[in-house]
Amino acid sequence: MLHYAIVFFVIALIAALFGFGGIAAGAVEIAKILFFVFAIMAIVAFIVSLGRKG
């Protein structure tokens, strides 16, 4: 999922470079959502792994 967030961020950078503001804004929003979902899933997985060890 982090891979997709990075891909959308790169798409946003390229779109912004060529002046496509709407496409860039949409890609940035998708990248932010995917990044936060990844971060939440990573934190939950870390907490669950701590609970299983102890």
Helices and strands as residue ranges (DSSP letters): H 2-17, H 21-53
